[in-house]
Amino acid sequence: TNMEEKRNEITVTLVLQREIAKKLAVTERTVQSALRFETNSPSAKLIRAYALNHGGKMFEITKKEVDNPYKEVTII
């Protein structure tokens, strides 16, 4: 099985994360969820736009299953 999952994530500094939460009157948890694309509300989109326009970086995260590199290792 060669399963592959892709998702986006925006990374920001902790300072920027707190600034966004304060400016948009939301919790830091709300900001984190939006930056991990776990939410897609209008405020989540605003959070992502603000983050990217203030130095945040967006990454495409690929989760791909790989073969066990230790299958030949014997545990005694």
CORBELVEN-V950971 format. One record per residue. N is the residue number from 0. RES is the residue in one small letter. SS is DSSP state (a for helix, b for strand, c for the rest). NEAR is the number of other C-alpha atoms within 12 Angstrom. Layout:
n=N res=RES ss=SS near=NEAR
n=N res=RES ss=SS near=NEAR
This chain:
n=0 res=t ss=c near=7
n=1 res=n ss=c near=9
n=2 res=m ss=c near=11
n=3 res=e ss=b near=12
n=4 res=e ss=b near=12
n=5 res=k ss=b near=15
n=6 res=r ss=b near=17
n=7 res=n ss=b near=20
n=8 res=e ss=b near=25
n=9 res=i ss=b near=33
n=10 res=t ss=b near=29
n=11 res=v ss=c near=29
n=12 res=t ss=c near=19
n=13 res=l ss=a near=17
n=14 res=v ss=a near=16
n=15 res=l ss=a near=28
n=16 res=q ss=a near=33
n=17 res=r ss=a near=22
n=18 res=e ss=a near=21
n=19 res=i ss=a near=34
n=20 res=a ss=a near=28
n=21 res=k ss=a near=17
n=22 res=k ss=a near=18
n=23 res=l ss=c near=23
n=24 res=a ss=c near=16
n=25 res=v ss=c near=21
n=26 res=t ss=c near=20
n=27 res=e ss=a near=23
n=28 res=r ss=a near=21
n=29 res=t ss=a near=28
n=30 res=v ss=a near=40
n=31 res=q ss=a near=28
n=32 res=s ss=a near=26
n=33 res=a ss=a near=33
n=34 res=l ss=a near=38
n=35 res=r ss=c near=28
n=36 res=f ss=c near=28
n=37 res=e ss=c near=19
n=38 res=t ss=c near=20
n=39 res=n ss=c near=17
n=40 res=s ss=c near=16
n=41 res=p ss=a near=12
n=42 res=s ss=a near=24
n=43 res=a ss=a near=29
n=44 res=k ss=a near=23
n=45 res=l ss=a near=24
n=46 res=i ss=a near=41
n=47 res=r ss=a near=38
n=48 res=a ss=a near=23
n=49 res=y ss=a near=27
n=50 res=a ss=a near=34
n=51 res=l ss=a near=23
n=52 res=n ss=a near=16
n=53 res=h ss=c near=20
n=54 res=g ss=c near=18
n=55 res=g ss=c near=23
n=56 res=k ss=b near=21
n=57 res=m ss=b near=21
n=58 res=f ss=b near=17
n=59 res=e ss=b near=15
n=60 res=i ss=b near=16
n=61 res=t ss=b near=14
n=62 res=k ss=b near=13
n=63 res=k ss=b near=13
n=64 res=e ss=c near=13
n=65 res=v ss=c near=13
n=66 res=d ss=c near=11
n=67 res=n ss=c near=8
n=68 res=p ss=c near=8
n=69 res=y ss=c near=9
n=70 res=k ss=c near=9
n=71 res=e ss=c near=8
n=72 res=v ss=c near=8
n=73 res=t ss=c near=6
n=74 res=i ss=c near=6
n=75 res=i ss=c near=3
